[in-house]
Amino acid sequence: PPPKPANMTEHSGDTSMFGIFILTIATLVLIPYTLYHFCSADNQGDNAAWAEKSKKKKDAGVGDNLKRFLTRGNLVVLGLWVGWFLLLWSVSTAVQDDKPFDPFEILELSRGATDKEIKKAYRSLSLKFHPDKNPDPKATAYFAEFITKAYQALTDEVSRSNYEKYGHPDGPQSMNLGIALPEWIFPKDKKAGPLVLLGLVGIGILLPLIVVSWYMLRSNRYTGPNGIMQETLAFYVHSKYAVKESQSLVRVPETLVCAMEFITLKTPSEHAAPIEELGKLVKRSNPELKDKPLFWRRKAPVLKCHLLLMAHLDREQDIPEKLQPDLKFVLGKAPVLLEEMLKIAAALPRAPHGFGWMTPSLAVVEMMQCVSQAVPISIRKPASGKPSDVSLAALMQLPGVDADVAKKLKRKNIRTVQELCDLSEAGLAEALTQAGASAEDAESAATLALSLPTLHVHAKLSGPDGDEDNIMEGDVVTCSLQVALTRAGHRDERYEMPAGGKPPKAVTPLLPTPLREEHWDVFVGDQASNSILCWMRVNLAEAEAYALKHKNEDLEREAHAVAGSDGKPAKKKARGQVIDLRFPVPPRAGKYDLQLIVMSEDYIGCDKTVVLRVKVDPRTRAAEEGRDARSKERLKEWRDEDEDAEGSQNDKGGKQDANDDATTDAGDDSDEDDEEDASDEDYDSDETGEYETEDEVEDDALESKEGSQANDESKKDQ
């Protein structure tokens, strides 16, 4: 082939630049991923209860710590960083090979070296790299390509001239424009060029478009921060198994398992035998299922999820191994789906007054408690006709405590969790062990019992004007709560609150999913009309921090106002976390016993109910027009506030005028006299709209008086 011109530009790939490009992308992805991984790992490390963490610190050895560090996620991150450093080393090596030709650097000389120094350096390098001295082919190539040319560039006049002009002893070189892509993408064969171009277009353009389109289509199926499928919400609202107005706790699982996430769960043919075995296992604890043929005729994924949920609530230990991954999936999705059901029941406006439903809202939260602590629904809500014993359900939420253990504890006069927590930690574990629980279950039960919260709630209801006795139809009232949260574990000095104002992790030892933060639901409802007037999901970390700080105070005692320095009662100091709820009163006038209910999503027996007695007066026409006593009182208060504000402004203005008078001269006094003369005039808005003097005002008053006397005389004559 003909030789290329010296100044010809060559376009080719640059492997070193491509390595830099890949290294940059890897760095942008790897650093955030590493931070996210270890931050999430730290949060999961805080999941353990305070008692468990203190025991782990004592019992953990070197092997346990190493095993805890060498997790799959940590090994993946470590491998990615090893690959990153290998790529960095490769790129740095490639960049060093691409250095520009510098004879002084090659011969290891300074810029001002003399000819004698150049010859001496060349001689020493020749002894090291000359083919006669070093038979290595790499040394021979380096001597011919670099050392010899560097010596010529500094000693030969033509080579030195070329180096000074073009930067190389051989004269002008072809310009090489490198692209940050591997060199094999740019083949010398012209026939392979279109194929390479087609591959680049397919991989660089078409493939990302396909991936993005698939992701968008898939993401449209989900909605909300919890990633719930849209079909699931449609089932929960409009289907046969939707959330209903009078739905009790027993009917909640039927709606829960109708989620699209469960319907689309893969159920291969080899799951048929484990599902049948699981069905027999569940029938032993729930014999009423034998008389429900429709229960067994549902789709296989729905039936499987329902049976797994019931097996978890019954604390069955013999669940088939093949169904264990599905069990974790069901228990991982159940809290999120129940949260969506709660939103539909409590927050979705319903006819005729636009309030949510109270019965299904409370039932959904009760289901959350049962799932969190693996308590059967029949214990939490017995069949109709039997009284509900919440204290028994609260006791049976402890690991290892079943009906037999509860009976033995009852013989020892331990009927509630509170009576169990009154014992010491060692006495608590001993009582459970003597009642029939295993040592491991007794330890877990002690941890849970010491973590169970107790609420201290004070509530005050006030109308729009701050008075609870003057509430009318259509008013929006405010319920102010003061909440303090205590635990039996607060007696331990080692107890610590999570940093950053976060709530502690819920202790759910029987839930095989990662622990989550404690959450509470506050309801204001009217049981007579089955209405939820207000619902709020709250975090009571501040309430626990207050109780932990005031251990020795009586938290049940309501705060009292202390007289201030001016003799007026000062504002009451809050005794706990303050929560303000604003909601409309029932639409019709009358007396109502509203219920303020604070419910835990994680524990049984920790709920608190406060009765709010409200009298709603009818809204009269006078009230609508502002002519009633309350409107007049408000108007008076507003006027008093305006007068106080004007008085304070006048006081400030008087002080300013006094200062101005002290600094004025005689000329200013004459101007003030003129202003006083002008202020003696009155404004007559009924006639001409011009100012009148005092004499004119007196004449007008005399004329009006004479005119009235004349009218009286004419009336007497008539």
C-alpha positions in Angstrom: 0.0 0.0 0.0 1.1 3.6 -0.6 2.7 5.3 2.4 0.5 7.7 4.3 1.3 11.4 4.4 3.0 12.5 7.5 0.3 15.0 8.4 -2.6 12.6 7.9 -5.1 12.3 10.7 -5.9 8.8 11.9 -9.1 7.9 13.7 -8.9 4.9 16.0 -9.9 3.6 19.3 -8.0 4.3 22.5 -8.1 1.5 25.0 -6.6 3.6 27.8 -9.2 6.4 27.3 -11.9 3.7 27.3 -10.6 2.4 30.6 -10.7 5.9 32.0 -14.4 6.2 30.8 -15.3 2.8 32.4 -13.5 3.8 35.6 -15.4 7.0 35.8 -18.8 5.3 35.4 -17.8 2.6 37.9 -16.8 5.2 40.4 -20.1 7.1 40.0 -22.1 4.0 40.7 -19.9 2.2 43.2 -19.5 5.0 45.8 -23.2 5.7 46.3 -24.0 1.9 46.3 -21.4 1.3 49.0 -22.7 4.2 51.1 -26.3 2.9 50.7 -25.2 -0.7 51.5 -23.4 0.1 54.8 -25.9 2.7 55.9 -28.8 0.2 55.5 -26.6 -2.4 57.2 -26.2 0.0 60.1 -30.0 0.5 60.3 -30.5 -3.3 60.3 -27.9 -3.6 63.0 -30.1 -1.3 65.2 -33.1 -3.6 64.6 -32.2 -5.8 67.6 -33.8 -4.9 70.9 -31.7 -3.2 73.5 -31.6 -6.3 75.7 -30.5 -8.5 72.8 -27.7 -6.0 71.7 -26.3 -5.9 75.2 -26.2 -9.7 75.4 -24.6 -10.0 72.0 -21.8 -7.6 73.0 -21.0 -9.9 76.0 -21.2 -13.2 74.2 -19.8 -12.3 70.7 -16.4 -13.8 69.9 -14.0 -13.2 67.1 -15.6 -15.9 64.9 -19.0 -14.4 65.4 -17.9 -10.9 64.5 -16.1 -12.2 61.4 -19.1 -14.2 60.4 -21.3 -11.2 60.8 -19.0 -9.1 58.6 -18.5 -11.7 55.9 -22.1 -11.5 54.5 -23.1 -11.9 50.9 -23.6 -8.2 50.5 -20.3 -7.2 52.1 -18.5 -9.8 49.9 -20.1 -8.3 46.8 -19.1 -4.8 47.7 -15.6 -6.0 48.5 -15.3 -7.8 45.1 -16.5 -4.7 43.3 -13.9 -2.5 45.0 -11.2 -5.1 44.1 -12.2 -4.9 40.5 -12.2 -1.1 40.7 -8.6 -1.1 42.0 -7.5 -3.5 39.3 -9.1 -1.3 36.6 -7.3 1.7 38.1 -4.0 -0.1 38.0 -4.6 -1.1 34.4 -5.6 2.4 33.3 -2.6 4.0 35.1 -0.2 1.5 33.4 -1.8 2.3 29.9 -1.5 6.0 30.5 2.1 5.7 31.3 2.7 3.9 28.1 1.1 6.7 26.1 3.5 9.4 27.3 4.9 11.8 24.6 8.4 11.4 23.3 10.8 13.2 25.6 14.5 12.4 25.0 15.7 14.1 28.2 13.3 11.9 30.3 14.4 8.8 28.3 18.1 9.4 28.9 17.3 10.5 32.5 18.8 14.0 32.0 17.9 17.5 32.9 16.9 20.1 30.3 20.3 21.9 30.3 22.5 18.8 29.9 25.8 19.2 28.0 27.0 17.0 25.2 29.4 15.3 27.5 26.6 14.4 29.9 24.4 13.2 27.0 27.1 10.8 25.7 27.8 9.6 29.3 24.1 8.8 29.8 23.8 7.1 26.4 26.8 4.9 27.2 25.4 3.9 30.6 22.0 3.0 29.1 23.7 1.1 26.3 25.5 -1.1 28.8 22.1 -1.9 30.2 19.8 -2.2 27.1 22.1 -2.9 24.1 21.4 -6.2 22.4 24.9 -7.3 23.0 24.6 -6.8 26.7 20.9 -7.7 27.2 19.4 -10.4 24.9 15.8 -9.6 26.1 13.7 -8.7 23.0 11.9 -6.0 25.0 15.2 -4.4 25.9 16.3 -4.5 22.3 13.1 -2.8 21.1 13.4 -0.2 23.8 17.0 0.5 22.9 16.2 0.9 19.2 12.9 2.8 19.5 13.7 5.1 22.4 17.3 5.3 23.6 18.8 5.5 20.1 16.3 8.1 18.9 16.6 10.1 22.0 20.4 10.2 21.6 20.0 11.2 18.0 17.5 13.9 18.9 20.0 15.5 21.2 23.2 15.0 19.1 22.3 14.8 15.4 21.5 18.3 14.0 18.7 17.0 11.7 17.1 14.9 14.4 17.4 17.8 16.9 15.8 20.2 14.4 12.9 17.8 13.8 12.4 17.4 17.6 12.4 21.1 18.2 9.9 21.7 15.3 7.7 18.6 15.5 8.4 17.1 18.8 9.9 13.9 17.3 13.3 13.2 15.8 11.7 11.5 12.8 9.9 14.7 11.8 6.1 15.3 11.6 4.0 12.4 12.8 0.4 11.6 11.9 -2.2 12.9 14.3 -4.0 10.2 16.1 -7.5 11.1 17.4 -8.4 8.5 20.0 -12.0 7.7 20.9 -12.8 6.3 24.4 -13.7 2.9 22.9 -11.7 -0.3 22.6 -9.4 -0.6 19.6 -11.1 -3.7 18.3 -14.2 -1.7 17.6 -12.3 0.0 14.7 -11.2 -2.8 12.4 -8.9 -2.3 9.5 -11.1 -4.4 7.3 -13.7 -2.1 5.6 -16.2 -5.0 5.2 -16.4 -5.4 9.0 -17.1 -1.7 9.5 -20.9 -1.8 8.8 -21.3 -4.7 11.1 -19.5 -2.9 13.9 -21.6 0.2 13.3 -24.8 -1.9 13.4 -23.6 -3.5 16.7 -22.9 -0.1 18.2 -26.3 1.2 17.2 -28.1 -1.9 18.6 -26.2 -2.0 21.9 -25.8 1.8 22.5 -29.3 2.9 21.3 -31.8 0.2 20.7 -31.0 -1.9 23.8 -31.3 1.1 26.2 -34.6 2.1 24.6 -36.0 -1.5 25.0 -34.9 -1.6 28.7 -36.4 1.8 29.5 -39.6 0.9 27.7 -39.9 -2.3 29.7 -39.2 -0.5 32.9 -41.8 2.2 32.3 -44.4 -0.4 31.4 -43.6 -2.4 34.5 -43.5 0.6 36.8 -46.9 1.8 35.7 -48.3 -1.3 37.3 -47.3 0.0 40.7 -48.4 3.1 42.6 -47.7 4.8 45.9 -44.5 4.8 48.0 -45.1 1.2 49.0 -45.1 0.0 45.4 -48.6 -1.6 45.5 -50.0 -2.9 42.2 -52.8 -0.9 40.8 -54.9 -4.0 40.4 -54.6 -4.6 44.1 -56.1 -1.3 45.0 -58.9 -1.9 42.6 -59.6 -5.3 44.3 -59.6 -3.6 47.7 -62.1 -0.9 46.7 -64.5 -2.3 44.0 -64.3 -6.1 44.0 -66.4 -8.7 45.8 -63.7 -9.0 48.4 -63.3 -5.2 48.9 -63.1 -3.5 52.3 -66.6 -3.3 53.6 -68.4 -1.0 56.1 -68.9 -3.7 58.8 -65.9 -5.8 58.1 -64.5 -7.4 61.3 -61.1 -8.9 62.1 -62.2 -12.4 61.0 -62.9 -11.1 57.4 -59.8 -9.1 57.0 -57.6 -12.0 55.7 -60.1 -12.8 53.0 -59.5 -9.3 51.6 -55.8 -9.3 52.3 -55.0 -12.4 50.2 -56.8 -11.0 47.2 -53.9 -8.8 46.4 -52.5 -9.0 42.9 -49.1 -9.6 44.4 -50.4 -12.9 45.8 -52.5 -13.9 42.8 -49.5 -13.7 40.5 -47.2 -15.6 42.8 -45.7 -18.5 41.0 -47.1 -21.8 42.1 -45.5 -24.7 40.1 -46.9 -28.2 40.0 -44.4 -29.4 42.6 -46.1 -27.2 45.1 -49.3 -29.2 45.0 -48.1 -31.8 47.6 -46.7 -29.2 50.0 -49.9 -27.2 49.8 -52.0 -30.2 50.6 -49.7 -31.0 53.5 -50.0 -27.4 54.7 -53.8 -27.6 54.5 -53.9 -30.6 56.8 -51.6 -28.8 59.2 -53.9 -25.7 59.3 -57.1 -27.8 59.7 -55.8 -29.1 63.0 -55.9 -25.6 64.5 -58.9 -24.5 62.5 -61.4 -27.4 62.2 -64.1 -25.0 60.9 -62.4 -25.0 57.5 -63.6 -28.5 56.8 -67.1 -27.2 56.3 -66.0 -24.4 53.9 -65.7 -25.9 50.4 -65.4 -22.5 48.7 -62.3 -21.9 50.8 -60.5 -24.8 49.1 -61.8 -24.0 45.5 -59.9 -20.8 45.1 -56.9 -20.3 42.9 -53.8 -22.1 44.0 -51.7 -19.0 44.7 -54.5 -17.4 46.8 -55.1 -20.6 48.7 -51.4 -21.1 49.3 -50.9 -17.5 50.6 -54.0 -17.8 52.9 -52.8 -21.1 54.3 -49.3 -19.7 54.9 -50.7 -16.7 56.7 -52.9 -18.9 59.0 -50.0 -21.2 59.7 -47.9 -18.2 60.8 -50.7 -16.9 63.0 -51.0 -20.4 64.6 -47.2 -20.6 65.1 -46.9 -23.8 63.1 -43.3 -25.1 63.0 -43.7 -27.9 60.4 -44.3 -25.7 57.3 -42.9 -27.5 54.2 -39.4 -26.5 53.2 -40.5 -25.7 49.6 -43.0 -23.1 50.9 -40.6 -21.3 53.2 -39.6 -18.6 50.5 -43.3 -18.0 49.8 -43.9 -17.6 53.6 -41.2 -14.9 53.8 -42.8 -13.2 50.8 -46.3 -13.2 52.3 -45.1 -11.9 55.6 -43.0 -9.2 54.0 -45.9 -8.0 51.9 -48.7 -8.3 54.5 -47.8 -5.1 56.6 -47.6 -3.0 53.4 -50.9 -4.3 52.1 -52.6 -3.9 55.4 -51.4 -0.3 55.5 -53.1 0.3 52.1 -56.3 -1.3 53.4 -56.2 1.0 56.4 -56.0 4.0 54.1 -59.0 2.8 52.2 -61.0 2.1 55.3 -60.1 5.3 57.3 -59.2 8.0 54.8 -61.4 7.3 51.8 -64.5 9.6 52.2 -67.8 7.7 52.3 -71.4 8.8 51.9 -73.4 10.4 53.3 -71.1 12.6 55.4 -67.6 12.0 53.9 -66.1 10.1 56.8 -64.2 6.8 56.8 -65.4 3.6 58.4 -64.5 2.8 62.0 -65.1 -0.9 62.2 -62.8 -2.0 59.3 -60.2 0.5 60.3 -59.8 -0.9 63.8 -60.0 -4.4 62.4 -57.1 -3.8 60.0 -54.9 -2.5 62.8 -55.8 -5.5 64.9 -54.7 -7.7 62.0 -51.4 -5.9 61.9 -50.9 -6.7 65.6 -51.7 -10.4 65.0 -49.3 -10.7 62.0 -46.5 -8.9 63.9 -46.7 -11.2 67.0 -48.1 -14.4 65.4 -51.3 -14.5 67.4 -54.4 -16.4 66.1 -57.4 -14.3 65.2 -59.5 -16.6 67.4 -57.5 -15.4 70.4 -57.6 -11.7 69.5 -61.3 -11.8 68.6 -63.1 -14.8 69.8 -66.3 -16.1 68.0 -69.5 -14.3 68.6 -71.0 -14.9 72.0 -67.7 -15.1 73.8 -66.2 -12.2 75.6 -63.0 -10.7 74.2 -60.0 -11.1 76.5 -57.4 -8.7 75.3 -55.2 -9.5 78.3 -55.0 -13.2 77.3 -54.1 -12.2 73.7 -51.4 -9.8 75.0 -50.0 -12.6 77.2 -50.0 -15.1 74.3 -48.1 -12.8 72.0 -45.0 -13.6 74.0 -42.8 -16.4 72.3 -43.4 -19.8 73.8 -46.7 -18.8 75.5 -49.7 -20.8 74.4 -53.0 -21.6 76.1 -51.4 -24.2 78.4 -48.6 -21.9 79.5 -51.1 -19.1 80.0 -53.2 -21.3 82.3 -50.2 -22.2 84.4 -49.2 -18.6 84.7 -52.8 -17.8 85.8 -52.4 -20.3 88.7 -49.4 -18.2 89.8 -51.6 -15.1 89.8 -50.0 -13.8 86.6 -52.9 -12.9 84.3 -51.5 -9.9 82.4 -48.3 -8.9 80.8 -48.0 -6.0 83.3 -48.0 -8.5 86.2 -45.3 -10.4 84.4 -43.2 -7.3 83.8 -43.4 -6.4 87.5 -41.0 -9.3 88.1 -37.3 -9.0 87.7 -35.7 -10.0 84.5 -34.5 -13.3 86.0 -37.8 -13.9 87.8 -39.7 -13.3 84.5 -37.7 -15.9 82.6 -37.9 -18.3 85.5 -41.7 -17.9 85.7 -42.0 -18.7 82.0 -39.7 -21.6 82.2 -41.6 -23.1 85.1 -44.9 -22.6 83.2 -43.6 -24.8 80.3 -41.8 -22.5 77.9 -38.3 -23.4 76.7 -35.3 -21.5 77.9 -34.8 -19.9 74.4 -38.5 -18.9 74.2 -38.4 -17.6 77.8 -35.4 -15.4 76.9 -37.2 -14.0 73.8 -40.4 -13.5 75.8 -38.5 -11.6 78.4 -37.0 -9.3 75.8 -40.5 -8.7 74.2 -42.2 -8.2 77.6 -39.6 -5.6 78.7 -40.1 -3.8 75.3 -43.9 -3.6 75.4 -45.0 0.1 75.7 -47.5 1.7 78.1 -49.3 4.9 77.0 -50.2 7.8 79.2 -52.6 10.0 77.3 -54.3 13.3 78.2 -56.7 14.8 75.7 -58.6 18.1 75.5 -61.2 19.1 73.0 -61.7 22.7 72.0 -63.9 24.5 69.5 -63.0 27.3 67.1 -63.0 29.8 69.9 -61.0 27.6 72.3 -64.1 26.7 74.4 -65.3 23.1 74.4 -68.8 24.1 75.5 -69.6 26.3 72.5 -69.5 24.0 69.5 -72.0 24.2 66.6 -72.8 22.2 63.6 -70.2 22.4 60.9 -67.4 23.6 63.3 -63.9 22.2 63.0 -62.6 21.4 66.4 -59.1 20.6 67.7 -58.2 17.7 69.9 -54.9 18.3 71.7 -53.1 15.2 72.9 -50.3 14.9 75.4 -48.7 11.4 75.1 -46.0 9.8 77.2 -44.7 6.3 76.5 -43.0 4.1 79.1 -41.6 0.6 79.0 -40.6 -1.9 81.7 -37.2 -1.8 80.1 -36.7 1.8 81.1 -35.7 0.5 84.5 -32.5 -0.6 83.0 -29.9 2.1 82.9 -28.5 0.6 79.6 -31.6 1.5 77.7 -30.9 4.0 74.9 -33.1 5.7 72.4 -32.1 5.6 68.7 -30.3 8.6 67.5 -31.8 11.3 65.3 -35.3 11.2 66.9 -36.2 7.9 65.2 -38.5 5.5 67.0 -37.1 2.1 68.1 -37.5 -1.0 66.1 -40.5 -3.1 66.9 -39.6 -6.3 68.7 -41.2 -9.1 66.5 -39.2 -12.3 67.2 -41.7 -14.5 65.4 -41.7 -12.5 62.2 -39.1 -13.8 59.8 -38.7 -10.5 58.0 -36.5 -7.5 58.8 -37.7 -5.4 61.7 -39.4 -2.1 61.1 -39.9 1.0 63.1 -42.7 1.2 65.6 -45.8 3.0 64.3 -49.0 4.1 66.0 -52.4 5.1 64.7 -54.6 7.7 66.3 -58.3 7.5 65.5 -61.2 9.8 66.5 -64.4 8.0 65.7 -68.1 7.8 66.5 -69.1 4.3 67.2 -72.8 5.0 66.9 -72.4 6.0 63.2 -69.4 3.8 62.5 -67.5 6.9 61.4 -63.8 7.9 61.5 -63.7 11.6 62.0 -59.9 11.8 62.0 -57.0 9.4 61.5 -53.3 10.0 61.8 -50.3 7.7 61.7 -47.7 9.0 64.2 -44.3 8.4 65.6 -44.1 8.4 69.4 -40.3 8.7 69.7 -40.7 12.1 71.4 -43.2 10.7 73.8 -40.8 8.0 74.9 -37.9 10.4 75.2 -40.0 12.6 77.5 -41.0 9.6 79.7 -37.3 8.4 79.8 -36.3 11.9 80.9 -39.0 12.1 83.6 -38.8 8.6 85.1 -39.7 9.7 88.6 -42.8 11.8 87.8 -46.4 10.7 87.8 -47.2 10.8 84.1 -50.9 10.1 84.8 -51.3 13.4 86.6 -52.5 16.1 84.3 -50.5 19.2 83.9 -51.6 22.2 85.9 -51.1 25.9 85.2 -48.8 28.0 87.4 -49.5 31.6 88.0 -47.1 33.9 86.2 -45.4 37.1 87.4 -48.4 39.2 86.2 -50.9 37.2 88.3 -52.4 35.5 85.2 -52.3 31.7 84.9 -49.4 30.7 82.7 -49.7 28.2 79.8 -49.7 24.6 80.9 -46.5 22.8 80.4 -46.9 19.8 78.1 -46.5 16.5 79.8 -45.2 14.5 76.8 -45.4 14.7 73.0 -48.1 17.0 71.8 -50.3 15.9 68.9 -53.0 18.2 67.5 -55.9 16.7 65.6 -58.3 18.9 63.6 -61.6 17.4 62.4 -65.2 18.4 61.8 -67.8 17.5 64.4 -70.7 15.2 63.5 -73.1 17.0 61.1 -76.2 17.0 63.3 -76.7 18.7 66.7 -76.8 16.5 69.7 -74.6 14.9 72.4 -71.8 12.5 71.3 -69.4 10.2 73.0 -66.5 10.2 70.6 -63.7 7.7 71.1 -60.1 8.7 70.9 -58.1 5.5 70.2 -54.3 5.2 70.1 -53.4 1.8 68.6 -50.1 0.1 68.1 -49.4 -1.6 64.8 -46.9 -4.0 66.4 -48.1 -5.0 69.9 -51.3 -6.3 71.5 -52.7 -4.9 74.7 -50.9 -1.5 74.4 -53.9 0.5 73.0 -55.4 3.4 74.8 -59.0 4.7 74.5 -60.2 8.1 75.8 -63.9 9.1 75.6 -64.5 12.7 74.3 -67.9 14.0 75.3 -69.1 16.6 72.8 -72.2 18.7 72.7 -73.0 20.0 69.3 -75.5 23.0 69.2 -77.6 23.7 66.2 -76.4 26.4 63.9 -79.0 29.2 64.0 -79.6 32.0 61.5 -78.3 34.5 64.0 -75.0 32.5 64.2 -74.8 32.4 60.4 -75.3 36.2 60.3 -72.9 36.9 63.2 -75.6 38.1 65.6 -75.3 35.4 68.3 -73.6 35.7 71.6 -70.5 33.8 70.4 -70.0 36.0 67.3 -70.5 39.2 69.4 -67.9 37.9 71.9 -65.5 37.2 69.1 -66.1 40.6 67.7 -65.4 42.2 71.2 -62.2 40.2 71.5 -61.1 41.4 68.1 -61.8 45.0 69.0 -60.0 44.7 72.3 -57.0 43.3 70.4 -57.1 46.1 67.9 -57.4 48.7 70.7 -54.5 47.1 72.5 -52.5 47.2 69.3 -53.4 50.9 68.7 -52.6 51.8 72.3 -49.2 50.3 72.0 -48.6 52.2 68.7 -49.8 55.4 70.3 -47.4 55.0 73.2 -44.6 54.5 70.8 -45.8 57.5 68.8 -46.1 59.7 71.9 -42.5 58.9 72.9 -41.4 59.8 69.4 -43.4 63.1 69.4 -41.8 64.0 72.7 -38.4 63.5 71.2 -39.3 65.5 68.2 -40.7 68.4 70.3 -37.4 68.5 72.2 -35.4 69.0 69.1 -37.7 71.5 67.2 -37.0 75.3 66.9 -39.3 78.3 66.8 -40.0 78.0 63.1 -41.4 74.6 63.6 -43.7 75.9 66.4 -45.4 78.3 63.9 -45.9 75.4 61.5 -47.6 73.4 64.3 -49.9 76.3 65.0 -51.0 76.3 61.4 -51.6 72.6 61.5 -53.7 73.1 64.7 -55.8 75.7 62.9 -56.4 73.4 60.0 -57.3 70.6 62.4 -60.1 72.7 63.9 -62.1 72.3 60.6 -64.7 69.6 60.2 -65.4 67.5 57.1 -68.9 67.8 55.7 -69.5 64.6 53.7 -73.2 65.2 53.2 -72.9 68.5 51.1 -70.1 69.9 49.2 -67.3 67.9 50.6 -65.3 71.0 51.6 -63.9 72.0 55.0 -65.9 74.4 57.2 -64.6 76.7 59.9 -66.0 76.7 63.5 -68.1 79.8 62.9 -69.7 78.2 59.9 -70.5 75.1 61.9 -72.1 77.2 64.6 -74.2 79.0 62.1 -75.4 75.8 60.6 -76.3 74.4 64.0 -78.3 77.6 64.8 -80.2 77.5 61.4 -81.1 73.8 61.9 -82.4 74.6 65.4 -84.6 77.5 64.2 -85.8 75.3 61.3 -86.9 72.5 63.8 -88.7 75.1 66.0 -90.6 76.4 62.9 -91.7 72.9 62.0 -93.0 72.3 65.5 -95.1 75.5 65.4 -96.5 74.6 62.0 -97.5 71.2 63.3 -99.3 72.8 66.3 -101.2 75.2 64.0 -102.4 72.3 61.9 
